Amino acid sequence: MPEHLFRLKHKLAPGDTVVFTGLIRDLKRTYGDRMAIDAISNFPDLWKHNPYLTPLRHDTPGVREIRLDYSQGITKPGQREKVHFLTWFHRNFTLQTGLPVPVLESKPDLHLSDYEKQTPPISGRYWVIFAGGKTDVTIKHWGYSRYQEVVDRLRGYGLTFVQSGAVKANKDVQHIHPPLRNALNLVGWGGIREMMWQIYHAEGVICPITCGMHMAAAFDKPCIVIAGGRETPAWEAYVNSFPGSFGPDALPVTVPHRYLHTVGLLSCCQDIGCWKSLVVPLPGKKKLLCEKPTVAENDQPLAQCMADIQVDHVVEAVLSYYSEGFLDPIGKPTHKYPQLPVTAPSAQPALTAPPTIVQQSQPAALQMLPTPAVETHKDVTQFDHPVIGGKVTVCALLYGEYYPLHRRCLDSILAAIPRERLDLRVASNAACMSTLSYLRDLPITKHYQHAENAKKYPVMREMFHDPTLPLATNYLLWFDDDTEICHRDFVRQLLSLIIANKAQQVGMFGIPLYHRLTDEAQASWFRQASWNRRRLLRAAQGNEAPNGDCIHFCTGWFWAADTRALRECDIPDARLNHNGGDITIGEQLHQGGWKLAEFNKGKQFVFTPTREKGGRRGYAEKFPWQRL
């Protein structure tokens, strides 16, 4: 029987809770079986797989509950003592219990499952970057355009980036994460467990003072902390520059962070941090306002201490980890981007924002892994709006021996759209036995099975113009097999857009592009079509023009369309075979007087990997108007 039973409570921010984990480790290593400990916090997922915890009830005989507090450490006397934040959990425990506990390692203590350790959520080498912040601590914000410049400059060295961060908000606090170009945006993908997973497999982290820096320390990862002058460096930094800051028994920091601060450079943070919170005023919080606010690029309000940190400082700090041997050489620039996460380990990931995919590379070899569990909105009342009519038709085309791909696509559809609201039609071309077996157990309205590769648009025409099963819904959604719904708000956002645009004669919703025809012979292929209504071709800007040479269309791998538009425009053209159909459909809609509307910008709701040269699966051909 343990001599001491403790339930330790700390219910503040996630970064605080990560730091709190170090106390649990050091207590258990110091007292062993003499002590049983349970931890109570707002982030139970942080404690999964922790070997030092014992579940204890508050009414278990002999249990003592301790509420931990580090507030003494952020007073002026506490800051001048120059000891690390992590040590104050130990000090406060000793103050309340009389039991000494040394800091044994200069870092927090996080644990992953074997699956999480062995399975990277993102393929390839990458850095995690937190390029935003919260509205209640705007003094921590750095220039959003500067984060973009960091990404742009380091991409030239061959580095790739994953943008991460939380988005959970309440009535008082919002999260701000302007999306970065040329980065894989996983802001809001999963919960705190997924953030740990991303950082564990990353090369390093770039962030302000936030939870990510503490996770990086726990996993011995390089980290560039854009800190400014809010907090005293010895209090926050995982470095070996402040002797004794972790205590005499602590091992040194294995991978010191690059902590970029201005303490000692400005009058407001001359010897210790100012501990102000706001650059943008909030009602009733005047005492928390920064004393030296300024305006940076794009009129973004910044604290002067943050504005003084330049892009060069961050870039040089990142590169120092390679030049000093902490990381393997970068190698030649590839300008490719990591693969979308394969699966989220949490039982109930807290997806609350779109994982916008700015650019993607061709995926690595597919593995048979579980499909991500995307928590979807339960409110489906928009289906009952007369514009929608109760349900939607979904058509998906599967090709070849790519069972994991097929399953990811269809599982994501079935997770996002309630089955009673779904008319699901699936076509398969030369599909493998695993896929065919999987399809037999799905709630499919009809399976259009082809032993050979019957090509995309003949099969699409078969599905849209089936005399035995005419389209009976108001809207149809098309999915190629390498797509998947990746956002919990997919249904609500799409249906809202459809309803809002009903009066605008919008026939299709998707990612709009345009294709330029090169000569009159190509234009004649469209003019000779049975569906052509003698409307002029358009200019690149979208207006009809006598010398128009452009066709505006939505990308063909995913779109949503008004089924009346599909019937009236005889979509798809019967002359189509396998390629060029999305462009042709765009002109069919234009000729029929229908418009396009943007949905899924940046692949934020439906994801597909970029189809690079040589990366297309199956059959490929020239566009039919190019074969004339």
C-alpha positions in Angstrom: 0.0 0.0 0.0 1.5 3.4 -1.0 2.4 5.7 1.9 1.1 8.8 0.1 -1.9 9.1 -2.2 -2.3 12.4 -4.1 -4.8 13.8 -6.6 -2.9 16.8 -8.1 -5.0 19.5 -9.8 -4.1 22.2 -12.2 -6.8 23.5 -14.5 -5.2 26.3 -16.5 -3.8 26.5 -20.1 -2.6 23.6 -22.1 1.0 24.8 -22.0 0.9 25.0 -18.2 -0.5 21.4 -18.1 2.4 20.2 -20.3 4.9 21.7 -17.9 2.9 20.2 -14.9 3.8 16.7 -16.3 7.4 17.1 -15.2 6.3 17.2 -11.5 4.5 13.8 -11.9 7.6 12.2 -13.4 9.9 13.5 -10.7 7.6 12.6 -7.9 7.3 9.0 -9.0 11.0 8.7 -9.7 11.8 10.1 -6.3 9.3 8.2 -4.2 8.5 5.1 -6.3 5.9 2.8 -4.9 5.7 4.8 -1.8 3.5 7.3 -3.7 0.4 6.9 -5.9 -0.5 10.0 -8.0 -3.4 11.0 -10.2 -3.5 14.2 -12.2 -6.6 16.3 -12.8 -6.5 18.9 -15.6 -8.5 20.4 -18.4 -6.6 18.3 -20.9 -6.9 14.6 -20.1 -5.5 13.5 -23.5 -2.1 14.8 -22.3 -2.0 12.1 -19.7 -2.7 9.1 -22.0 0.0 6.3 -21.8 1.7 8.1 -18.8 3.2 5.2 -16.7 3.5 7.3 -13.6 -0.3 7.8 -12.9 -2.7 5.7 -10.8 -6.4 6.4 -11.1 -7.6 7.7 -7.8 -11.1 8.8 -6.7 -11.6 11.8 -4.6 -13.3 9.7 -1.9 -10.6 7.0 -1.8 -9.5 6.6 1.8 -6.2 8.5 2.4 -6.3 10.5 -0.8 -5.2 14.1 -0.5 -6.2 16.6 -3.2 -3.7 19.4 -3.9 -4.4 22.4 -6.2 -1.1 23.4 -7.6 -0.3 27.1 -8.1 2.8 28.9 -9.6 1.6 32.5 -9.2 4.4 33.4 -6.8 6.9 32.7 -9.6 5.6 35.5 -11.8 5.9 38.2 -9.2 8.8 40.5 -9.5 10.8 38.8 -6.7 10.0 35.4 -8.3 11.2 36.6 -11.7 14.4 38.1 -10.4 15.3 34.7 -8.8 15.8 33.4 -12.4 14.4 29.9 -12.0 12.4 28.0 -14.6 8.6 27.9 -14.7 8.8 24.0 -14.4 10.4 24.2 -10.9 7.5 26.1 -9.5 5.2 23.2 -9.7 7.7 21.3 -7.6 8.1 24.1 -5.1 4.4 24.6 -4.7 3.9 20.8 -4.1 6.6 20.9 -1.4 5.2 24.0 0.2 1.8 22.3 0.6 2.9 18.8 1.6 6.3 19.2 3.2 7.7 16.5 0.8 10.7 17.6 -1.2 10.9 16.8 -4.9 13.9 17.7 -7.1 13.6 18.5 -10.8 15.4 15.5 -12.4 15.1 16.5 -16.1 15.0 20.0 -17.6 11.8 19.3 -19.6 8.2 18.2 -19.3 7.2 14.6 -19.6 4.9 13.4 -22.4 4.2 9.8 -23.6 2.9 8.5 -26.9 1.6 5.1 -27.8 3.6 2.7 -29.9 1.4 3.5 -32.9 1.9 7.2 -32.5 5.7 6.7 -32.3 5.9 4.4 -35.2 3.5 6.1 -37.6 4.2 9.7 -38.6 1.0 11.7 -39.2 2.7 13.5 -42.0 5.2 12.0 -44.5 8.6 13.4 -45.0 10.7 15.9 -43.0 8.9 19.0 -41.8 8.8 21.8 -39.3 5.7 22.7 -37.3 5.0 26.4 -37.3 2.4 28.3 -35.0 1.8 31.5 -36.9 -1.0 33.0 -34.8 -2.3 33.5 -31.3 -5.2 34.3 -29.1 -7.2 37.5 -28.7 -6.6 37.6 -25.0 -2.8 37.7 -25.3 -2.1 39.7 -28.4 1.2 40.9 -27.0 2.6 37.4 -28.0 1.6 37.9 -31.7 4.4 38.4 -34.2 3.9 39.8 -37.7 1.7 37.4 -39.8 3.5 38.5 -42.9 6.9 37.8 -41.2 5.8 34.2 -40.6 5.1 33.9 -44.3 8.5 35.3 -45.2 10.1 32.8 -42.9 8.4 30.0 -44.7 9.2 31.4 -48.1 12.9 31.9 -47.3 13.4 28.5 -45.7 11.6 26.7 -48.5 14.5 27.8 -50.6 16.7 25.6 -48.5 14.5 22.6 -48.9 12.5 22.8 -45.7 8.8 22.1 -45.6 6.2 23.4 -43.1 3.1 22.3 -41.3 1.0 25.1 -39.8 -0.6 24.0 -36.6 -2.6 25.5 -33.7 -5.8 25.3 -31.8 -9.0 26.9 -32.8 -11.3 26.2 -29.8 -12.9 29.5 -28.7 -15.4 30.9 -26.3 -17.3 34.1 -26.1 -14.3 35.9 -24.7 -11.3 34.4 -26.5 -10.8 33.7 -30.2 -7.8 32.0 -32.0 -6.3 33.8 -34.9 -4.3 31.7 -37.4 -4.0 33.4 -40.8 -3.2 30.6 -43.3 0.3 30.4 -44.7 0.9 29.8 -48.4 3.1 26.8 -49.3 2.4 25.1 -46.0 0.2 22.2 -45.0 -2.4 23.8 -42.8 -3.4 21.5 -40.0 -4.8 24.3 -37.7 -7.6 22.6 -35.7 -6.8 19.1 -37.1 -7.5 16.9 -34.1 -7.0 18.0 -30.5 -4.0 18.3 -28.2 -3.0 14.7 -28.8 -2.7 15.3 -32.5 -0.5 18.3 -31.8 1.8 16.2 -29.7 1.9 13.6 -32.6 2.8 16.3 -35.1 5.6 17.7 -33.0 7.1 14.3 -32.0 7.7 13.5 -35.7 8.8 17.0 -36.7 12.3 18.3 -37.2 11.5 21.3 -35.1 9.0 24.0 -34.1 8.7 27.7 -34.8 6.3 29.5 -32.4 5.7 32.3 -29.9 5.5 31.5 -26.2 2.9 28.8 -26.4 2.1 25.1 -25.7 4.1 24.0 -28.8 7.4 25.1 -27.3 6.8 23.0 -24.1 5.9 19.9 -26.3 9.1 20.5 -28.3 11.1 20.5 -25.1 9.4 17.3 -23.9 10.5 15.5 -27.1 14.0 17.1 -27.3 13.1 19.0 -30.5 14.7 22.1 -31.9 12.4 25.1 -31.3 12.6 28.8 -32.3 10.7 30.8 -29.7 9.7 34.3 -30.8 9.4 35.6 -27.2 9.8 39.4 -27.1 9.9 40.9 -23.7 6.8 39.6 -21.9 8.5 36.9 -19.9 11.9 36.7 -18.2 14.0 34.3 -20.3 15.1 32.2 -17.3 11.5 31.6 -16.5 10.5 30.3 -19.9 13.5 29.2 -22.0 14.7 25.6 -22.3 18.3 26.5 -22.5 21.5 25.9 -20.5 22.4 29.6 -20.3 21.0 30.2 -16.8 22.9 27.9 -14.4 20.7 26.4 -11.7 17.4 27.5 -13.3 16.1 24.0 -13.2 17.8 23.1 -9.9 21.0 21.3 -8.9 19.7 17.8 -9.7 18.4 18.4 -13.2 20.0 17.0 -16.3 21.0 19.7 -18.8 18.7 20.5 -21.7 19.6 18.0 -24.5 18.5 20.2 -27.4 18.6 23.9 -26.3 15.9 26.1 -27.8 16.7 29.3 -29.7 14.8 31.8 -27.4 14.6 35.1 -29.2 13.9 37.8 -26.6 14.4 41.6 -26.0 14.6 41.7 -22.2 17.3 44.2 -21.4 16.8 46.2 -24.6 13.7 48.2 -23.8 12.8 50.2 -20.8 9.6 48.3 -20.2 11.4 45.0 -19.9 14.8 46.2 -18.7 15.7 43.3 -16.4 12.6 41.1 -16.2 9.5 40.5 -18.4 6.6 43.0 -18.3 3.9 40.3 -18.1 1.5 42.5 -20.0 -1.1 40.8 -22.2 -2.6 43.1 -24.7 -1.7 45.3 -27.7 -5.3 45.5 -28.8 -7.3 46.9 -25.9 -10.1 44.9 -24.3 -12.8 46.3 -22.0 -11.8 46.5 -18.4 -8.2 45.4 -18.9 -6.3 48.7 -19.2 -3.6 47.5 -16.7 -2.7 44.7 -19.1 -1.9 47.0 -22.1 1.5 47.0 -23.6 3.5 50.2 -22.8 5.2 50.3 -26.2 2.8 49.3 -28.9 3.7 49.8 -32.6 2.3 49.0 -36.0 4.0 46.5 -38.2 3.5 45.4 -41.8 -0.1 45.3 -43.1 -1.1 47.7 -40.2 -1.0 44.8 -37.7 -0.6 46.1 -34.1 2.4 44.6 -32.4 4.3 45.1 -29.2 7.6 46.8 -29.9 9.5 43.9 -28.3 8.0 41.5 -30.9 8.4 44.0 -33.8 12.2 44.2 -33.0 12.6 40.5 -33.8 13.4 40.2 -37.5 12.8 37.5 -40.0 16.6 37.1 -40.3 16.8 36.2 -36.6 14.3 33.4 -37.1 15.9 32.1 -40.3 19.4 32.1 -38.9 18.1 30.3 -35.7 16.5 27.5 -37.8 19.6 27.0 -39.9 21.8 26.9 -36.9 20.4 23.5 -35.9 21.7 22.1 -39.2 25.1 23.9 -39.1 25.7 22.8 -35.5 24.8 19.1 -36.2 21.6 18.9 -34.2 19.8 17.9 -37.4 20.9 16.0 -40.5 21.9 18.0 -43.5 18.9 19.6 -45.3 19.9 18.2 -48.8 18.7 19.6 -52.1 15.5 21.7 -52.2 12.5 19.7 -53.2 9.7 22.3 -52.8 7.3 19.4 -52.1 4.9 19.3 -49.3 4.0 16.6 -46.7 1.3 14.1 -47.1 -2.1 14.6 -45.3 -2.3 12.9 -41.9 -3.2 9.3 -42.3 -5.2 8.9 -39.1 -5.9 10.7 -35.9 -5.1 8.6 -32.8 -7.5 10.2 -30.4 -10.8 8.4 -29.9 -12.7 11.7 -30.3 -10.5 14.3 -32.0 -11.7 17.8 -31.5 -11.8 19.0 -35.0 -13.0 22.5 -35.0 -11.5 24.2 -38.1 -10.7 23.4 -41.7 -7.4 21.7 -42.4 -6.8 23.8 -45.4 -4.4 22.2 -47.8 -2.5 24.9 -49.6 -0.4 22.7 -51.7 0.3 18.9 -51.6 2.7 16.4 -53.1 1.8 13.0 -54.5 1.1 10.8 -51.6 3.6 8.1 -50.5 2.8 4.4 -50.8 -0.6 3.8 -49.3 -0.9 1.7 -46.1 -3.9 0.0 -44.8 -4.6 2.4 -41.9 -7.8 3.3 -40.2 -9.7 6.2 -41.7 -9.6 9.5 -39.7 -12.6 9.8 -37.4 -13.9 13.2 -38.5 -16.3 14.5 -35.9 -19.1 16.1 -38.0 -21.8 18.6 -37.1 -24.9 16.9 -35.8 -27.2 19.7 -37.0 -28.6 18.6 -40.4 -31.7 20.8 -40.5 -30.5 22.4 -43.7 -31.3 19.2 -45.5 -35.0 20.1 -44.9 -34.7 23.4 -46.6 -36.8 23.3 -49.8 -33.8 24.2 -51.9 -32.1 21.0 -50.8 -35.2 18.9 -50.6 -34.3 16.4 -47.8 -31.3 14.5 -49.2 -28.5 14.7 -51.8 -27.1 12.2 -54.3 -23.4 11.3 -54.1 -21.6 9.7 -57.0 -18.1 8.2 -56.4 -15.9 6.6 -59.0 -13.4 4.0 -57.9 -10.6 2.6 -60.1 -8.0 -0.2 -59.8 -6.3 -2.0 -56.9 -6.4 0.9 -54.5 -8.6 -0.4 -51.7 -7.1 1.9 -48.9 -7.8 4.9 -51.1 -11.3 3.8 -51.9 -12.1 3.1 -48.3 -10.8 6.5 -47.1 -13.0 8.3 -49.7 -16.2 6.4 -48.9 -15.7 6.2 -45.2 -15.3 10.0 -45.1 -18.5 10.5 -47.0 -20.5 8.2 -44.8 -19.0 9.9 -41.7 -20.0 13.4 -42.9 -23.5 12.8 -44.4 -26.2 11.1 -42.5 -27.2 7.9 -44.3 -30.9 8.7 -44.3 -30.0 11.9 -46.2 -27.8 10.1 -48.7 -28.5 8.6 -52.1 -25.1 6.9 -52.6 -24.2 5.7 -56.1 -20.8 4.1 -56.6 -19.1 3.0 -59.9 -16.0 0.8 -60.0 -13.6 0.3 -62.9 -11.3 -2.7 -62.7 -11.6 -2.6 -58.9 -9.8 -5.2 -56.8 -11.5 -7.9 -54.8 -10.9 -6.1 -51.5 -12.8 -3.0 -52.7 -15.7 -5.1 -54.2 -16.0 -7.0 -50.9 -16.0 -3.7 -48.9 -18.7 -2.3 -51.2 -21.1 -5.2 -50.5 -21.5 -4.0 -46.9 -22.2 -0.3 -47.7 -25.6 1.4 -47.9 -25.3 1.9 -51.7 -28.3 2.8 -53.8 -26.6 1.3 -56.9 -23.2 -0.1 -57.8 -22.2 0.4 -61.4 -19.5 -2.4 -61.7 -17.1 -2.6 -64.7 -14.6 -5.4 -64.9 -12.5 -3.2 -67.2 -11.5 0.4 -67.0 -14.6 1.9 -68.6 -13.2 5.4 -68.3 -14.5 8.3 -66.3 -17.0 10.2 -68.4 -18.8 7.2 -70.1 -19.3 5.9 -66.5 -20.4 9.3 -65.3 -23.0 9.5 -68.1 -24.2 6.0 -67.2 -24.8 7.2 -63.6 -26.4 10.5 -64.4 -28.7 9.2 -67.1 -29.7 5.8 -65.8 -33.3 5.2 -67.1 -33.8 2.6 -64.3 -32.8 5.0 -61.6 -33.2 8.7 -62.6 -31.7 11.4 -60.4 -34.4 12.3 -57.9 -32.6 14.8 -55.6 -32.0 18.5 -56.1 -28.2 18.3 -55.8 -25.5 15.9 -56.7 -22.0 15.6 -55.3 -19.2 14.0 -57.3 -16.1 12.4 -55.7 -13.1 10.9 -57.5 -11.6 8.0 -55.4 -8.5 9.9 -54.3 -10.6 12.5 -52.5 -11.9 12.6 -48.9 -14.0 14.9 -46.8 -11.6 16.4 -44.2 -13.6 19.0 -42.3 -16.3 18.5 -39.8 -18.3 21.5 -41.1 -18.4 20.2 -44.7 -22.2 19.6 -44.9 -23.3 22.7 -43.2 -21.0 25.0 -45.1 -21.9 23.5 -48.5 -25.6 23.4 -48.0 -25.5 27.0 -46.6 -23.7 28.1 -49.8 -26.1 26.3 -52.0 -29.2 27.9 -50.3 -27.6 31.4 -50.3 -26.9 31.2 -54.1 -30.2 29.6 -55.3 -31.4 32.8 -56.8 -28.1 33.4 -58.7 -28.6 30.5 -61.1 -25.5 28.7 -59.8 -25.2 25.3 -61.4 -21.9 24.1 -59.8 -19.9 24.6 -56.6 -16.2 23.8 -56.5 -12.7 25.1 -57.1 -12.9 27.4 -60.2 -10.2 27.5 -62.8 -10.0 28.4 -66.5 -8.6 26.7 -69.6 -7.4 28.7 -72.6 -8.1 27.3 -76.1 -5.2 27.8 -78.6 -6.9 28.0 -82.0 -10.2 28.1 -83.8 -10.1 24.3 -84.4 -10.3 23.7 -80.7 -13.1 26.3 -80.2 -15.1 24.6 -83.0 -15.2 21.3 -81.0 -17.3 23.2 -78.4 -19.3 25.2 -80.9 -20.4 22.0 -82.7 -21.8 20.4 -79.6 -25.5 19.6 -79.4 -25.7 21.6 -76.2 -24.1 24.7 -77.6 -26.5 27.7 -77.4 -24.2 30.1 -79.4 -23.0 32.0 -76.3 -19.6 33.6 -76.8 -16.6 32.1 -75.2 -15.2 34.0 -72.2 -12.1 36.0 -71.4 -9.8 35.0 -68.5 -11.7 37.5 -66.3 -15.0 35.6 -66.9 -16.8 38.0 -69.2 -18.1 36.9 -72.6 -16.1 38.4 -75.4 -16.0 38.3 -79.3 -12.4 37.1 -79.1 -13.0 35.0 -76.0 -10.7 31.9 -75.8 -11.3 30.7 -72.2 -13.5 28.1 -70.6 -14.2 28.5 -66.9 -14.8 25.3 -65.0 -14.6 23.6 -61.6 -11.9 21.0 -60.9 -13.2 17.6 -61.7 -12.1 15.6 -58.6 -14.9 17.1 -56.4 -17.8 19.3 -57.1 -21.5 19.8 -56.2 -24.1 20.5 -58.9 -27.7 21.3 -59.4 -29.3 18.2 -60.9 -31.5 20.3 -63.0 -28.4 21.9 -64.6 -27.0 18.4 -65.2 -30.2 17.4 -67.1 -30.7 20.6 -69.0 -27.1 20.8 -70.2 -26.9 17.0 -71.0 -23.9 16.6 -68.7 -21.5 15.0 -69.4 -21.0 15.3 -73.2 -21.4 11.9 -74.8 -18.2 12.5 -76.8 -16.0 12.5 -73.8 -13.8 9.6 -72.8 -11.5 10.0 -69.9 -9.9 13.5 -69.8 -11.1 17.0 -70.4 -14.5 16.4 -68.9 -14.3 19.0 -66.2 -13.5 21.7 -68.7 -16.2 20.5 -71.1 -18.8 20.5 -68.2 -17.8 24.1 -67.4 -18.7 25.2 -70.9 -21.9 23.1 -71.0 -23.0 25.0 -67.9 -22.0 28.3 -69.4 -23.9 27.6 -72.6 -27.0 26.6 -70.5 -26.9 29.9 -68.6 -25.6 28.5 -65.4 -22.9 30.0 -63.1 -20.1 28.6 -61.0 -19.5 29.4 -57.3 -16.4 28.8 -55.3 -16.4 26.2 -52.6 -13.5 24.2 -51.0 -10.9 26.9 -51.6 -7.5 25.6 -50.6 -8.9 22.1 -50.3 -10.2 23.0 -46.9 -13.3 20.8 -47.0 -12.4 18.1 -49.5 -8.8 17.0 -49.9 -7.0 15.4 -52.8 -3.3 15.1 -53.4 -1.8 17.1 -56.2 -1.5 15.1 -59.3 2.0 15.8 -60.4 3.5 14.9 -63.7 3.8 11.1 -63.8 1.7 10.7 -60.8 -1.7 10.0 -62.4 -3.2 6.6 -61.9 -4.7 4.6 -64.7 -5.5 5.8 -68.2 -4.6 9.2 -69.6 -5.3 10.9 -72.9 -5.2 14.2 -74.7 -8.3 16.4 -74.5 -10.7 15.5 -77.3 -10.4 19.0 -78.8 -6.6 18.6 -79.0 -6.9 15.4 -81.0 -8.5 17.2 -84.0 
